[in-house]
Amino acid sequence: MTYRVCRKRSTTTFKVNDQYCKVFLTPLYEYEPNHWVWKFGFAVSKSKRQLNDWYQKKKNQRSRLLHTQITGKSGVIPIIRGFDCVLRMRWQLEPGDAVYIDSTSARRHTQFRAFLRWLPRHPDWEADCFNKIFWWHRPPYAGDPLYKMGKIIPVVPEDPLAPLVSEQYFQSFLFHPYPGVLEDMLQSKTETKNQ
């Protein structure tokens, strides 16, 4: 039996006052073998149907109205709760996958500046100021040699909202080496020491 990764769209919906907020997590493309780029989408609306029409880019009045005012009428509260959902949903990714949040509002600069507030508290996110995009990679990163040395099992850290810095990087996955890998590593270290 083989282990097959299922990558599919995931959503989370919540209410703030009388408005619906929805966070979408969608796989886009494979940027390296077995590692994917995902996209987060976030919108606030008066109905769930309007949110789905906007995300599917339908050409109707509901979708156009939401595109002009994507953050709703509740101020910054939906953005705060939406970013908390993003921080929780990012652990659904497989190790080595990357995710990005782009500014899709009618006022992209304002939305990008609002998201920049969280950057000092989350140094594991990278900002692309030119394209108004935020990037995050699920550890271990795609080019890490651990993938060739053993099996990586994803783990959700104790605090899923905390940034991945120093020791917390290694709390997000388990590493099971292939048979003989550790012996080869130890043998090569003793041989170099003897030389």
C-alpha positions in Angstrom: 0.0 0.0 0.0 1.3 3.4 -0.9 1.0 6.7 0.9 -0.9 9.2 -1.3 -1.2 12.8 -0.5 -4.6 14.4 -1.2 -4.4 18.1 -1.9 -7.8 19.7 -2.2 -9.4 23.0 -1.4 -10.3 23.8 2.2 -12.5 26.6 3.6 -13.4 28.1 7.0 -16.4 30.3 7.5 -17.2 32.5 10.5 -19.4 35.4 11.3 -18.5 38.9 12.5 -21.6 40.9 13.5 -24.0 40.2 10.6 -21.4 39.5 8.0 -19.9 36.2 6.8 -16.1 35.9 6.5 -14.6 33.1 4.6 -11.0 31.9 4.3 -10.1 29.7 1.2 -7.0 27.5 0.9 -6.5 26.2 -2.6 -3.6 24.3 -4.3 -2.3 26.1 -7.4 0.7 24.3 -8.9 3.6 22.0 -8.2 6.8 24.1 -7.9 9.1 21.2 -7.2 8.5 17.5 -7.3 6.0 16.6 -4.7 5.9 20.2 -3.3 3.0 22.5 -4.0 2.2 26.3 -3.9 -1.1 27.1 -2.2 -3.1 30.3 -2.2 -5.1 31.8 0.7 -8.2 33.9 -0.2 -10.2 35.9 2.3 -13.4 38.0 1.9 -16.2 39.5 3.9 -19.8 39.6 2.6 -23.4 39.6 3.6 -24.1 36.2 2.1 -22.2 32.9 1.6 -23.3 32.8 -2.0 -21.7 36.1 -2.7 -18.4 34.8 -1.2 -18.4 31.7 -3.4 -19.3 33.7 -6.6 -16.4 36.1 -5.8 -13.9 33.3 -5.3 -15.0 31.4 -8.4 -14.7 34.8 -10.4 -18.2 34.6 -11.7 -19.3 37.5 -13.9 -22.4 38.6 -12.0 -23.4 41.6 -9.8 -22.8 39.8 -6.6 -19.1 39.1 -7.5 -18.6 42.7 -8.7 -20.1 44.3 -5.6 -17.9 42.3 -3.3 -14.7 43.2 -5.3 -15.3 46.9 -4.7 -15.6 46.4 -0.9 -13.8 43.2 0.1 -13.2 44.0 3.8 -16.8 44.6 4.8 -18.2 47.1 7.3 -16.9 45.7 10.5 -13.5 47.4 10.5 -10.3 45.5 11.3 -11.9 42.7 13.4 -12.6 40.4 10.4 -9.0 40.8 9.3 -7.7 39.9 12.7 -9.9 36.8 12.9 -9.2 35.9 9.3 -5.4 36.0 9.9 -5.9 33.7 13.0 -7.7 31.2 10.7 -4.8 31.5 8.2 -2.3 30.7 11.0 -4.4 27.6 12.0 -5.1 26.4 8.4 -1.5 26.5 7.3 -0.8 23.3 9.2 -3.0 21.4 6.8 -0.2 21.7 4.2 2.3 18.9 3.6 5.9 19.4 4.6 7.8 21.5 2.0 4.7 23.1 0.6 4.5 26.9 0.3 1.5 29.2 0.8 0.9 32.8 -0.1 -1.6 35.6 0.6 -2.1 38.2 -2.0 -3.9 41.6 -1.6 -7.1 41.2 -3.7 -9.0 44.2 -2.4 -10.1 47.2 -4.4 -7.5 49.1 -2.3 -4.6 46.7 -2.4 -2.1 49.1 -0.8 -4.4 49.5 2.3 -4.9 45.8 2.6 -1.2 45.1 2.2 -0.4 47.7 5.0 -2.9 46.1 7.3 -1.3 42.7 6.8 2.2 44.2 7.4 1.2 44.8 11.0 1.6 41.1 11.7 5.1 40.8 10.1 7.2 41.8 13.1 5.3 39.2 15.3 5.6 36.5 12.6 9.2 36.6 11.2 8.7 33.3 9.5 6.5 35.0 6.9 8.2 36.8 4.0 6.7 39.9 2.3 7.0 40.8 -1.4 6.3 44.5 -1.4 6.3 44.8 -5.2 3.6 42.2 -5.9 1.8 42.7 -2.5 2.2 39.1 -1.5 3.1 37.3 1.8 4.9 33.9 1.6 5.2 31.1 4.2 6.9 27.6 3.7 6.0 24.6 5.8 9.1 23.1 7.4 11.3 21.3 6.4 11.9 23.4 3.3 11.7 21.8 -0.1 15.5 21.8 -0.6 16.3 20.2 2.7 18.5 17.0 2.5 16.2 15.4 5.2 13.8 14.3 2.4 16.6 12.0 1.0 17.6 10.6 4.4 14.3 9.6 5.8 10.5 9.9 6.1 9.0 13.3 7.2 5.8 13.1 9.2 3.9 16.4 9.7 3.1 17.5 13.2 1.0 20.5 14.4 2.9 22.4 17.1 1.5 22.9 20.6 0.8 26.6 19.7 -0.3 26.8 16.1 -0.4 30.6 16.1 3.2 31.0 17.2 5.9 31.8 14.6 8.4 29.2 13.6 11.7 30.4 14.9 14.7 28.5 16.4 13.5 25.3 18.2 9.9 25.6 17.0 11.0 24.9 13.5 11.8 21.3 14.5 8.5 20.9 16.5 6.5 21.0 13.2 7.6 17.6 11.9 9.0 14.2 12.9 11.9 12.6 11.1 12.3 8.8 10.8 15.6 7.9 9.0 15.8 5.2 6.4 17.6 2.0 7.6 21.3 2.3 7.3 21.4 6.1 6.9 22.5 6.8 10.5 25.1 4.1 10.4 26.6 5.5 7.2 26.7 9.0 8.7 28.4 7.8 11.9 30.9 5.7 9.9 31.9 8.6 7.7 32.4 10.9 10.7 34.8 8.3 12.4 36.7 7.8 9.1 37.3 11.5 8.7 38.3 11.7 12.4 40.8 8.9 11.9 42.3 10.6 8.8 
